[in-house]
Amino acid sequence: MNPRQSDVLILGGGAVGLACALYLLRAGRSVTVIERGHVGGATSHGNCGTITPSHALPLAAPGVLADGLRWMLKKDAPLRITPRPDFALLEWLLQFARRCNARECRRVTAIKAPLLLRARAELEDLVRREKLDCEFQTLGTLNVYRDARTFEKSHVSAQLAAEFGIPIETLDGAACRSREPALNGSIVGGHFHPGDAQLRPERYCAELARAIVALGGEIHESTTSSGFRTMGDRIESVVTDQGEFAGREIVFALGAWSPQVARQLDLRIPIQPGKGYSITYTRPARYPRIPLSLKERAVCVTAWDSGYRLGSTMEFSGYDDTLNRTRLDALKRGAAEYLIEPEGPCVVEEWYGWRPMTYDDLPILGRTASLKNLVLATGHGMLGITLSAITGRLIAELVGDTSPSLDVAPFGPARFGL
Ligand SMILES: Cc1cc2nc3c(=O)[nH]c(=O)nc-3n(C[C@H](O)[C@H](O)[C@H](O)COP(=O)(O)OP(=O)(O)OC[C@H]3O[C@@H](n4cnc5c(N)ncnc54)[C@H](O)[C@@H]3O)c2cc1C
């Protein structure tokens, strides 16, 4: 049987793959999305849904390595590294460790800040243009501290972000509490980011899928890509458990699964799963209006009309798919230190997700050198929701051979020899 054909075949139906599909459809292409489970059902599902230019600094920053080593034996630490006999993980950690210095942190911030500012504007445009009903709000985010020394030290990072155009207001404890009355009396200070926003990620993905289908795009759920047929420097078709699919262009939006699938094409994509957790509740009476980051515990708190979520923590432990009770409980304990009413009345879902982490904390966007019709849209790390719309725009421009809206060279696969 001949493979089913479209202009662009997208592998992976998370926020990134779906946003690419929508922009490509709007550019006049026929598009098919292949998704192993349900659209938006993996990492794009239970994340915190914040849209954060304020996250302009990379994870690989001075001091992170020392924290990681110090926390190695602590099972509920915000950042946990558990080295295993896994060569790809060890190599990734080594590359990451080499970047934990001030010079590299500054270099990456200079690249990330303009990307994130552009991404924030693009996402709001997309939501409004396509009328995506996803609880999008522009209330900013607030990072809060309970420890005066940690707050003091955070000014260096805040200044660096501000230097690259990220709007930041520094507040004392009283000002934090008056801006966000759900906080308790222990807060000593914080940074408010008026340019940040939020949405409900599950609804965002469902709405993207609705818009795609309305424009004639095809989405095949419960369809797993299992191999490729190549001819010279092109992918002829993708083999799945539901038959073969072909596309003039293949967009690889497989998030944390990218390295596993890419191995079938002899490509080594340096992505590690950065595992995080969340607990979703019905909304408590005294919920925070502004999304919060509880800094010493690295817990993120987001409330929507439809619910309330505690999330975050970062664990490098390979593709470990267990729901770790200690780490889920750490979210609750962390929230209890900062909030008057830390939990909602009913637990709706306990969840983990694998962030697709690159060691330089930049996404991988662009064509590979060895396969001319393969376009990578992966490695979005902690910011895949924030970066989804701008990724969709850039990938549609790349496929259409139009000049990109911003310089994509720093995100090119070539930096990893791909
Ligand atoms: C706790 C936590 C909190 C977070 N908070 C935020 C936040 O506040 N803001 C933000 O911007 N980002 C946040 N993130 C990061 C964000 O969730 C990710 O960057 C984003 O979801 C990645 O999207 P994606 O489409 O690349 O990957 P995914 O959503 O994982 O999509 C990849 C898809 O590929 C599919 N797939 C895999 N293998 C195959 C195959 N062989 N065939 C077919 N399909 C396949 C998977 O089923 C999956 O649906 C958070 C992450 C975590 C874990």
The ligand as a Gaussian input file, in Angstrom:
#p B3LYP/6-31G(d) Opt

LIG

0 1
 C        6.787000      19.970000      36.032000
 C        6.948000      20.742000      34.742000
 C        6.572000      22.087000      34.691000
 C        6.736000      22.823000      33.523000
 N        6.297000      24.108000      33.482000
 C        6.399000      24.824000      32.332000
 C        5.917000      26.161000      32.274000
 O        5.379000      26.698000      33.251000
 N        6.080000      26.853000      31.104000
 C        6.684000      26.291000      30.000000
 O        6.834000      26.977000      28.986000
 N        7.124000      25.014000      30.021000
 C        7.002000      24.271000      31.161000
 N        7.459000      22.982000      31.208000
 C        8.151000      22.437000      30.021000
 C        7.143000      22.001000      28.957000
 O        6.158000      21.177000      29.547000
 C        7.872000      21.234000      27.835000
 O        8.971000      21.983000      27.379000
 C        6.932000      21.008000      26.650000
 O        5.760000      20.343000      27.081000
 C        7.620000      20.192000      25.567000
 O        6.700000      20.065000      24.519000
 P        6.988000      19.086000      23.303000
 O        5.847000      19.213000      22.367000
 O        8.365000      19.310000      22.799000
 O        7.029000      17.629000      23.997000
 P        5.815000      16.680000      24.437000
 O        4.667000      17.420000      24.932000
 O        6.403000      15.624000      25.325000
 O        5.405000      16.040000      23.035000
 C        6.148000      15.044000      22.389000
 C        5.134000      14.026000      21.873000
 O        5.804000      13.023000      21.089000
 C        5.053000      11.819000      21.276000
 N        5.875000      10.683000      20.875000
 C        6.976000      10.179000      21.488000
 N        7.473000       9.147000      20.810000
 C        6.673000       8.969000      19.720000
 C        6.687000       8.069000      18.601000
 N        7.613000       7.125000      18.481000
 N        5.710000       8.201000      17.659000
 C        4.760000       9.174000      17.765000
 N        4.712000      10.065000      18.794000
 C        5.662000       9.953000      19.746000
 C        4.735000      11.813000      22.760000
 O        3.659000      10.957000      23.055000
 C        4.436000      13.289000      23.014000
 O        3.072000      13.594000      23.002000
 C        7.307000      22.206000      32.362000
 C        7.652000      20.854000      32.404000
 C        7.480000      20.118000      33.580000
 C        7.855000      18.665000      33.592000

